[in-house]
Amino acid sequence: MAQCKACNTELPKNAKLCPKCGTKVYVPPKNVRVLAIVGAVMAFLGGLLPFVQNSENVADAYSYMSYLNNDGYQYQNHQTLWYLYMVALIATIIIVVLKKEIFSIITTAIAAIIFGITFSQLTSFMNEDPVYTVGLGTYVVVLGLIIAVVGCFFDILKFRKTVEYDTRYMTNNKSTWSKMVYHKWFYVMFIPVVVFIAIFNYWPMLGVRYAFTDYKRVPVYVGIKHFAGMVAKDPYFWRAFWNTLQLSVIKLVLNTGMAVIISLLLHEITNIWFKKTVQTIIYLPHFMSWVVVASIFRMLLDTSDAGMINTFLMNANLVNEPVYFMGSVEHWRGVYYIVNIWRDTGWGTILFLATLSGISPELYEAAEIDGANRFNKMRYITLPALANTIITVFILNLAKVMNLFESVFVLMNDAVISVADVIQTYIYRMSFSGGNNYGYTTAVGLFKSLVGCVLVLICDYASKKVRGRGIV
C-alpha cells in the first residue's frame, strides 16, 4: 500500500490527493512500457527484412546473413551475429514484460551494438560493390532500436520515480527472486518442460526468416518478393486458401450439427446399458488414425467387386457402372464430409451430453404438468440449455479452421486436387515436388499462421462476449 511522502498516511487506491494533508500524489505515467515493447518488436521484424538491396534489380534484396557480390560469390559469415541480435531483442521484450526495467536497457544496447558492428561491415561491402544500396530492413531496425532505447530509458525513469512503499503495510514483501529460491524445487521440475517447449515449439520459429529468402540450396534474401508473388501471381495459392475455408467451415457446421442431433437422441434413451453401449460404439472411430480411416473408406468405395457401396448401387440398379467416388470432383467433397462425420461426431457429443445431463429434471416435470409433449420440451428446454455450449464449441473450433492437413492428405489424389487441395497440402507439394523453393513455402506457411492468429483473436473476443472469458 502506498503512503503519503508528507505525512506517511496510508493512501487509498488510485488516490490523487492525500486525504489527511492534501499533498498531491505522484502518479507514474501509464503504458510507458508499451513504447519499449513496440520498439523491440519493430527492430525484431526489421531483422527479418532485407538489409542490402540490389540497386539495378530492386527485386533482389539480401540481409546481413546472406548477400552476393558482382561475381556471384555468396558470403554467409554473419549468421551468428543475426542470432545474437534476435535473441537480445527477445530478451528485451521478456524483461520489459517482467517489469525488470533496469536490465532492459542492457539487452537493447547489446542488440544496437551487434547491429552497428554488422552494419559497418555491410557499409564497407557496399563501398566495394556500389551496385548495392541500403535495404528496407536497415531503416526499420534503426527506427525500432531508437524507439526501444527511448522506451527503456523512460521506463527506468518511471521505475525510479514511482511512489515509495512501506513494506510494513504490504501483505507480501518478498521479492520475486526470494519467492523463486523458496519454491526452487518446483522450478527445477519445470525445467524439462521449458526445454521441451523451447526446442520443439520456439526454436523452429527461427525458420520464419526463410520466408524472405530464395532458399533452394542456400538462403538468399529477396525481401517480400514471395508474398507479392503469392498474393498477385499464384492462382493455385488462392485455390488452396478458399478450399481450406470451405472444407473447414462446412465440416465444422456439419460435425457440430450432427453431434447435437446424436446427443439429443442419446439423451432420450432411458435404458442406461443400451445408452452406454451406443456411446462406446460411436466414440471408437475417433481413436483410429486417419490412415486407417482412409483405407477403410477406399475399400468400401472401390470400383472393383470388393467395393461394397458400388456393388450395392449396381445391384439396386441405381447406377449402370461403378462410380469412382474418391477420384470424382463432383463426389469427393461429399465423401470427405461423410468420413469426417463418421469419425469425429461421436467424440463431439461428449460436451453436449454433459450439458444435457446438467439440466434439472424438475424443468421437464413442470413442462409435462403444463401439457408439453416431447417435441415442446426439446424445443423450449433442451435446445435453449444447449445453445450456449453449441456457440462455445463452434467458436473454439473456428480458431482451428486453417489447420487442415492429415484428413485431406490421406483422402486426396491428383484427380481431385482442384477441390481438395488446401493450404497445408499445397505447402507440402510445393516443398517436395514443386522446385523445392523452401523460401516460398515458408512464406505461404507464415501467411497461414497470420490468418490463424487473426482467427484466434476474433474467436477470443467472441468468446469473451458469449462466455465472459476468453479461449486462453
C-alpha positions as CSV (number, residue, x, y, z in Angstrom):
1,M,0.0,0.0,0.0
2,A,1.4,3.5,-0.9
3,Q,2.0,6.2,1.7
4,C,2.0,10.0,1.5
5,K,5.5,11.3,1.5
6,A,4.5,14.3,3.6
7,C,2.6,12.7,6.5
8,N,3.1,9.0,6.0
9,T,-0.7,8.5,5.8
10,E,-1.8,5.3,4.0
11,L,-3.2,6.3,0.6
12,P,-6.4,4.7,-0.9
13,K,-6.0,3.0,-4.3
14,N,-5.8,5.5,-7.2
15,A,-5.8,8.5,-4.8
16,K,-4.7,11.8,-6.4
17,L,-4.5,13.8,-3.1
18,C,-3.7,12.7,0.4
19,P,-6.9,12.5,2.4
20,K,-5.2,13.9,5.5
21,C,-2.8,16.7,4.4
22,G,-3.9,17.3,0.8
23,T,-0.5,16.7,-0.7
24,K,-0.6,15.8,-4.4
25,V,0.2,12.2,-5.0
26,Y,2.7,11.4,-7.8
27,V,1.1,9.1,-10.4
28,P,3.7,7.4,-12.6
29,P,2.9,7.6,-16.4
30,K,1.0,4.6,-17.7
31,N,1.8,2.4,-20.6
32,V,5.4,3.7,-20.9
33,R,6.4,0.0,-21.1
34,V,4.5,-0.4,-24.3
35,L,6.9,2.0,-26.1
36,A,9.9,-0.2,-25.3
37,I,8.0,-3.3,-26.5
38,V,6.8,-1.7,-29.7
39,G,10.4,-0.6,-30.5
40,A,11.8,-4.0,-29.7
41,V,9.2,-5.7,-31.9
42,M,9.9,-3.3,-34.8
43,A,13.6,-4.0,-34.5
44,F,12.9,-7.7,-34.4
45,L,10.7,-7.6,-37.5
46,G,13.3,-5.4,-39.2
47,G,15.8,-8.3,-38.7
48,L,13.6,-10.4,-41.0
49,L,13.6,-7.8,-43.8
50,P,16.5,-7.2,-46.3
51,F,19.4,-5.1,-45.1
52,V,21.0,-4.8,-48.6
53,Q,19.3,-4.3,-51.9
54,N,20.5,-4.6,-55.5
55,S,20.0,-1.1,-57.0
56,E,19.9,-2.5,-60.5
57,N,17.2,-5.1,-59.7
58,V,15.1,-4.0,-56.8
59,A,13.6,-7.5,-56.5
60,D,17.0,-8.8,-55.4
61,A,17.3,-8.0,-51.7
62,Y,19.6,-9.5,-49.1
63,S,20.2,-9.4,-45.4
64,Y,23.5,-9.4,-43.5
65,M,23.1,-13.2,-43.3
66,S,23.4,-13.7,-47.0
67,Y,24.5,-11.3,-49.8
68,L,26.2,-11.6,-53.2
69,N,29.0,-9.6,-54.9
70,N,29.2,-8.9,-58.6
71,D,30.9,-12.2,-59.2
72,G,28.0,-14.1,-57.7
73,Y,30.1,-15.2,-54.7
74,Q,27.9,-15.6,-51.6
75,Y,29.0,-14.6,-48.1
76,Q,27.4,-16.3,-45.1
77,N,29.6,-15.0,-42.2
78,H,27.0,-13.1,-40.3
79,Q,24.6,-15.8,-39.1
80,T,25.9,-15.9,-35.6
81,L,25.5,-12.1,-35.3
82,W,22.0,-12.3,-36.6
83,Y,21.0,-15.0,-34.0
84,L,22.6,-12.9,-31.2
85,Y,20.8,-9.8,-32.4
86,M,17.4,-11.5,-32.4
87,V,18.0,-13.2,-29.0
88,A,18.9,-9.9,-27.5
89,L,15.6,-8.3,-28.7
90,I,13.6,-11.2,-27.5
91,A,15.3,-10.9,-24.1
92,T,14.4,-7.2,-24.1
93,I,10.7,-7.9,-24.7
94,I,10.7,-10.6,-21.9
95,I,12.5,-8.4,-19.4
96,V,10.2,-5.4,-20.0
97,V,7.1,-7.6,-19.7
98,L,8.5,-9.0,-16.4
99,K,8.9,-5.4,-15.2
100,K,12.7,-5.6,-14.7
101,E,13.3,-2.3,-16.4
102,I,16.8,-1.8,-15.1
103,F,18.0,-4.7,-17.3
104,S,16.0,-4.0,-20.4
105,I,18.3,-1.1,-21.5
106,I,21.3,-3.6,-21.3
107,T,19.9,-6.1,-23.8
108,T,18.6,-3.3,-26.1
109,A,22.1,-1.8,-26.1
110,I,23.6,-5.2,-26.9
111,A,21.2,-5.5,-29.9
112,A,22.2,-2.0,-31.1
113,I,25.9,-2.7,-30.7
114,I,25.5,-6.0,-32.7
115,F,23.6,-4.2,-35.4
116,G,26.2,-1.4,-35.5
117,I,29.1,-3.9,-36.0
118,T,27.2,-5.7,-38.7
119,F,26.2,-2.5,-40.5
120,S,29.7,-1.2,-40.5
121,Q,30.8,-4.4,-42.4
122,L,27.9,-4.0,-44.8
123,T,28.8,-0.4,-45.4
124,S,32.4,-1.4,-46.4
125,F,30.9,-4.2,-48.6
126,M,28.6,-1.7,-50.3
127,N,31.5,0.7,-50.9
128,E,33.5,-2.0,-52.6
129,D,30.4,-3.1,-54.6
130,P,28.4,0.1,-55.3
131,V,25.6,-1.9,-57.1
132,Y,24.2,-2.5,-53.6
133,T,22.2,0.0,-51.5
134,V,20.7,0.1,-48.1
135,G,17.5,-2.0,-47.9
136,L,14.2,-1.6,-46.0
137,G,15.3,-3.7,-43.1
138,T,18.0,-1.3,-42.1
139,Y,15.6,1.7,-41.7
140,V,13.1,-0.4,-39.8
141,V,15.8,-1.7,-37.4
142,V,17.2,1.8,-36.8
143,L,13.8,3.3,-36.1
144,G,12.9,0.3,-33.9
145,L,16.1,0.5,-31.9
146,I,15.7,4.2,-31.3
147,I,12.1,3.7,-30.0
148,A,13.2,0.7,-27.9
149,V,16.1,2.6,-26.3
150,V,13.9,5.7,-25.6
151,G,11.1,3.4,-24.2
152,C,13.5,1.5,-21.9
153,F,15.1,4.8,-20.7
154,F,11.7,6.3,-19.9
155,D,10.7,3.0,-18.2
156,I,13.8,3.2,-16.0
157,L,13.0,6.8,-15.0
158,K,9.4,5.8,-14.2
159,F,10.8,3.0,-12.1
160,R,12.9,5.4,-10.1
161,K,10.1,7.9,-9.6
162,T,7.4,5.6,-8.5
163,V,5.6,6.2,-5.2
164,E,7.6,4.8,-2.3
165,Y,6.1,1.9,-0.4
166,D,6.4,1.0,3.3
167,T,7.0,-2.8,3.4
168,R,5.3,-2.9,6.8
169,Y,2.0,-2.2,5.2
170,M,2.5,-4.7,2.3
171,T,0.8,-8.1,2.6
172,N,3.7,-9.8,0.8
173,N,7.1,-8.1,0.9
174,K,9.2,-10.9,-0.6
175,S,11.0,-10.2,-3.9
176,T,10.4,-12.3,-6.9
177,W,13.9,-13.8,-6.6
178,S,13.2,-14.7,-2.9
179,K,10.0,-16.5,-4.0
180,M,11.8,-18.4,-6.7
181,V,14.5,-19.5,-4.2
182,Y,11.9,-20.6,-1.7
183,H,10.0,-22.6,-4.4
184,K,13.2,-23.7,-6.2
185,W,12.2,-27.4,-6.5
186,F,9.1,-26.5,-8.4
187,Y,11.1,-24.6,-10.9
188,V,13.6,-27.5,-11.1
189,M,10.8,-29.8,-12.0
190,F,9.6,-27.3,-14.6
191,I,12.9,-27.1,-16.4
192,P,12.4,-30.2,-18.6
193,V,9.0,-28.8,-19.8
194,V,10.6,-25.4,-20.6
195,V,13.4,-27.1,-22.5
196,F,11.0,-29.3,-24.4
197,I,8.8,-26.3,-25.4
198,A,11.8,-24.2,-26.3
199,I,13.3,-26.9,-28.6
200,F,10.1,-28.1,-30.3
201,N,7.9,-25.0,-30.3
202,Y,10.0,-21.9,-30.2
203,W,13.3,-22.9,-31.8
204,P,11.6,-23.8,-35.2
205,M,10.1,-20.3,-35.2
206,L,13.5,-19.0,-36.2
207,G,12.9,-20.6,-39.6
208,V,10.4,-17.8,-40.3
209,R,13.3,-15.8,-41.7
210,Y,13.4,-18.1,-44.7
211,A,10.0,-16.6,-45.9
212,F,12.1,-13.6,-47.0
213,T,14.6,-15.7,-49.0
214,D,15.0,-17.8,-52.1
215,Y,16.1,-21.0,-50.4
216,K,16.9,-23.8,-52.8
217,R,20.5,-24.6,-51.8
218,V,21.4,-21.7,-49.6
219,P,19.2,-18.8,-48.4
220,V,19.4,-15.6,-50.5
221,Y,17.2,-12.8,-49.2
222,V,14.6,-11.4,-51.6
223,G,12.6,-9.3,-49.2
224,I,8.8,-9.6,-49.7
225,K,9.0,-10.9,-53.2
226,H,7.4,-14.2,-52.2
227,F,4.4,-12.5,-50.5
228,A,3.8,-10.3,-53.5
229,G,4.0,-13.2,-55.9
230,M,1.8,-15.4,-53.7
231,V,-1.0,-12.8,-53.5
232,A,-0.8,-11.4,-57.0
233,K,0.5,-14.1,-59.3
234,D,-0.3,-17.5,-57.8
235,P,-3.9,-18.7,-58.6
236,Y,-3.1,-22.1,-57.0
237,F,-2.4,-20.5,-53.7
238,W,-5.8,-18.8,-53.7
239,R,-7.5,-22.0,-54.8
240,A,-5.9,-23.8,-51.8
241,F,-6.9,-20.9,-49.5
242,W,-10.6,-20.9,-50.5
243,N,-10.7,-24.8,-50.4
244,T,-9.3,-24.6,-46.9
245,L,-12.0,-22.2,-45.7
246,Q,-14.8,-24.1,-47.5
247,L,-13.8,-27.6,-46.3
248,S,-13.1,-26.4,-42.7
249,V,-16.2,-24.3,-42.2
250,I,-18.7,-26.8,-43.8
251,K,-17.1,-29.6,-41.9
252,L,-17.3,-27.7,-38.6
253,V,-21.0,-26.9,-39.2
254,L,-21.9,-30.5,-40.2
255,N,-19.9,-32.1,-37.4
256,T,-21.4,-29.7,-34.8
257,G,-24.9,-30.2,-36.1
258,M,-24.7,-34.0,-36.2
259,A,-23.1,-34.0,-32.7
260,V,-26.1,-32.0,-31.4
261,I,-28.6,-34.3,-33.1
262,I,-27.0,-37.5,-31.8
263,S,-26.6,-36.0,-28.3
264,L,-30.4,-35.3,-28.3
265,L,-31.2,-38.8,-29.5
266,L,-28.9,-40.4,-26.9
267,H,-30.4,-38.2,-24.2
268,E,-33.8,-39.6,-24.9
269,I,-32.6,-43.2,-24.3
270,T,-33.8,-44.4,-20.9
271,N,-32.1,-47.8,-20.9
272,I,-28.7,-47.0,-19.3
273,W,-27.0,-50.2,-20.5
274,F,-28.1,-49.6,-24.1
275,K,-27.2,-45.9,-24.0
276,K,-23.6,-46.6,-22.8
277,T,-23.2,-49.3,-25.4
278,V,-24.2,-46.9,-28.2
279,Q,-22.0,-44.2,-26.9
280,T,-19.0,-46.5,-26.8
281,I,-19.6,-47.6,-30.4
282,I,-19.9,-44.1,-31.8
283,Y,-16.7,-43.0,-29.8
284,L,-14.5,-45.7,-31.3
285,P,-13.8,-44.2,-34.8
286,H,-12.2,-41.2,-33.2
287,F,-9.3,-43.4,-31.9
288,M,-8.5,-44.6,-35.4
289,S,-5.7,-42.9,-37.3
290,W,-6.6,-41.1,-40.5
291,V,-4.6,-43.6,-42.5
292,V,-6.7,-46.5,-41.2
293,V,-9.9,-44.5,-41.8
294,A,-8.9,-43.6,-45.4
295,S,-8.0,-47.3,-46.1
296,I,-11.4,-48.4,-44.8
297,F,-13.4,-46.0,-47.0
298,R,-11.2,-46.6,-50.0
299,M,-12.1,-50.3,-49.7
300,L,-15.8,-49.6,-49.2
301,L,-15.9,-47.2,-52.2
302,D,-13.6,-49.2,-54.5
303,T,-14.8,-49.6,-58.1
304,S,-14.0,-53.4,-58.1
305,D,-16.2,-56.2,-56.8
306,A,-14.7,-55.6,-53.3
307,G,-16.3,-52.2,-53.1
308,M,-19.5,-52.7,-51.1
309,I,-21.0,-49.4,-51.9
310,N,-20.7,-49.7,-55.7
311,T,-21.8,-53.3,-55.6
312,F,-25.0,-52.3,-53.7
313,L,-25.7,-49.4,-56.0
314,M,-25.3,-51.6,-59.1
315,N,-27.5,-54.4,-57.6
316,A,-30.2,-51.9,-56.8
317,N,-30.0,-50.6,-60.4
318,L,-29.2,-47.1,-59.1
319,V,-26.1,-46.8,-61.3
320,N,-25.1,-48.6,-64.5
321,E,-21.3,-48.7,-63.8
322,P,-19.1,-48.3,-60.7
323,V,-18.6,-44.7,-59.5
324,Y,-15.1,-43.6,-58.6
325,F,-16.1,-41.6,-55.6
326,M,-12.5,-40.9,-54.4
327,G,-11.4,-39.6,-57.8
328,S,-14.5,-37.7,-58.8
329,V,-14.6,-33.9,-58.5
330,E,-18.4,-34.0,-58.0
331,H,-18.3,-36.6,-55.3
332,W,-15.1,-36.1,-53.4
333,R,-16.2,-33.4,-51.0
334,G,-19.4,-35.3,-50.1
335,V,-17.3,-38.3,-49.3
336,Y,-14.9,-36.1,-47.2
337,Y,-17.7,-34.7,-45.1
338,I,-19.2,-38.1,-44.5
339,V,-15.9,-39.6,-43.4
340,N,-15.4,-36.7,-41.0
341,I,-18.9,-37.0,-39.6
342,W,-18.3,-40.8,-39.1
343,R,-15.0,-40.3,-37.3
344,D,-15.5,-37.2,-35.2
345,T,-19.2,-36.8,-34.4
346,G,-19.3,-39.3,-31.6
347,W,-16.4,-37.6,-29.8
348,G,-18.0,-34.3,-30.3
349,T,-21.1,-35.4,-28.4
350,I,-19.3,-35.5,-25.1
351,L,-19.7,-31.8,-24.2
352,F,-23.3,-31.8,-25.3
353,L,-24.2,-34.9,-23.3
354,A,-22.5,-33.3,-20.3
355,T,-24.7,-30.2,-20.7
356,L,-27.8,-32.2,-21.2
357,S,-27.2,-34.2,-18.0
358,G,-26.9,-31.0,-16.1
359,I,-30.5,-29.9,-17.0
360,S,-32.7,-30.1,-13.9
361,P,-35.4,-32.9,-14.2
362,E,-37.8,-30.6,-12.5
363,L,-38.0,-28.4,-15.6
364,Y,-39.2,-31.4,-17.7
365,E,-41.6,-32.4,-14.9
366,A,-43.1,-28.9,-14.8
367,A,-43.4,-28.8,-18.6
368,E,-45.1,-32.2,-18.6
369,I,-47.6,-31.0,-16.0
370,D,-48.3,-28.0,-18.2
371,G,-49.1,-30.4,-21.1
372,A,-45.9,-30.1,-23.1
373,N,-45.1,-33.0,-25.4
374,R,-41.7,-34.4,-26.1
375,F,-41.1,-32.0,-29.0
376,N,-42.1,-29.0,-27.0
377,K,-39.8,-30.0,-24.1
378,M,-36.9,-30.3,-26.5
379,R,-37.8,-27.0,-28.2
380,Y,-38.3,-24.9,-25.1
381,I,-36.0,-26.6,-22.5
382,T,-33.3,-28.7,-24.1
383,L,-32.2,-26.6,-27.1
384,P,-32.0,-23.3,-25.1
385,A,-29.9,-25.1,-22.5
386,L,-27.6,-26.3,-25.3
387,A,-27.4,-23.0,-27.1
388,N,-24.5,-21.6,-25.1
389,T,-22.5,-24.8,-25.4
390,I,-23.1,-25.0,-29.2
391,I,-21.9,-21.4,-29.6
392,T,-18.8,-22.1,-27.4
393,V,-17.8,-25.3,-29.3
394,F,-18.3,-23.5,-32.6
395,I,-16.2,-20.5,-31.5
396,L,-13.4,-22.7,-30.1
397,N,-13.2,-24.8,-33.3
398,L,-13.4,-21.8,-35.6
399,A,-9.9,-20.8,-34.5
400,K,-8.6,-24.0,-36.0
401,V,-10.1,-23.8,-39.4
402,M,-6.7,-23.3,-41.1
403,N,-5.1,-26.4,-39.5
404,L,-6.4,-28.8,-42.1
405,F,-3.9,-31.4,-43.4
406,E,-4.0,-35.0,-42.4
407,S,-7.6,-35.7,-43.1
408,V,-7.3,-34.2,-46.6
409,F,-3.9,-35.6,-47.4
410,V,-4.9,-39.2,-46.9
411,L,-8.1,-38.9,-49.0
412,M,-7.0,-36.7,-51.9
413,N,-5.3,-37.6,-55.2
414,D,-4.3,-35.8,-58.4
415,A,-7.8,-36.3,-59.9
416,V,-9.5,-34.2,-57.3
417,I,-6.7,-31.7,-56.5
418,S,-8.8,-28.7,-57.7
419,V,-11.4,-29.3,-55.0
420,A,-9.2,-31.0,-52.3
421,D,-6.0,-29.0,-52.3
422,V,-5.7,-27.0,-49.0
423,I,-3.0,-24.6,-47.7
424,Q,-1.0,-27.3,-45.9
425,T,-1.2,-29.8,-48.7
426,Y,-0.2,-27.0,-51.1
427,I,2.8,-26.2,-48.9
428,Y,3.7,-29.9,-48.8
429,R,3.5,-30.3,-52.6
430,M,5.5,-27.1,-53.3
431,S,8.2,-28.0,-50.8
432,F,8.9,-31.5,-52.1
433,S,7.8,-31.6,-55.7
434,G,7.5,-28.0,-56.9
435,G,11.1,-27.0,-57.3
436,N,11.9,-27.2,-53.6
437,N,11.8,-23.5,-53.0
438,Y,11.5,-23.6,-49.3
439,G,11.5,-19.8,-49.1
440,Y,8.3,-19.6,-51.0
441,T,6.5,-22.3,-49.0
442,T,7.7,-20.8,-45.7
443,A,6.1,-17.5,-46.8
444,V,2.8,-19.4,-47.5
445,G,3.1,-21.0,-44.1
446,L,3.7,-17.7,-42.4
447,F,0.7,-16.2,-44.2
448,K,-1.4,-19.1,-43.0
449,S,-0.2,-18.6,-39.4
450,L,-1.1,-14.9,-39.5
451,V,-4.6,-15.7,-40.7
452,G,-4.9,-18.3,-38.0
453,C,-3.7,-15.8,-35.4
454,V,-6.3,-13.3,-36.5
455,L,-9.0,-16.0,-36.3
456,V,-7.8,-16.9,-32.8
457,L,-8.1,-13.2,-31.7
458,I,-11.5,-12.9,-33.2
459,C,-12.7,-16.1,-31.5
460,D,-11.2,-14.9,-28.2
461,Y,-13.1,-11.7,-28.5
462,A,-16.3,-13.6,-29.4
463,S,-15.8,-16.0,-26.5
464,K,-15.5,-13.1,-24.1
465,K,-18.8,-11.7,-25.3
466,V,-20.5,-15.1,-25.1
467,R,-18.9,-16.9,-22.2
468,G,-17.5,-13.9,-20.2
469,R,-13.9,-15.2,-20.6
470,G,-11.5,-15.8,-23.5
471,I,-10.3,-19.1,-25.0
472,V,-6.9,-18.7,-23.5
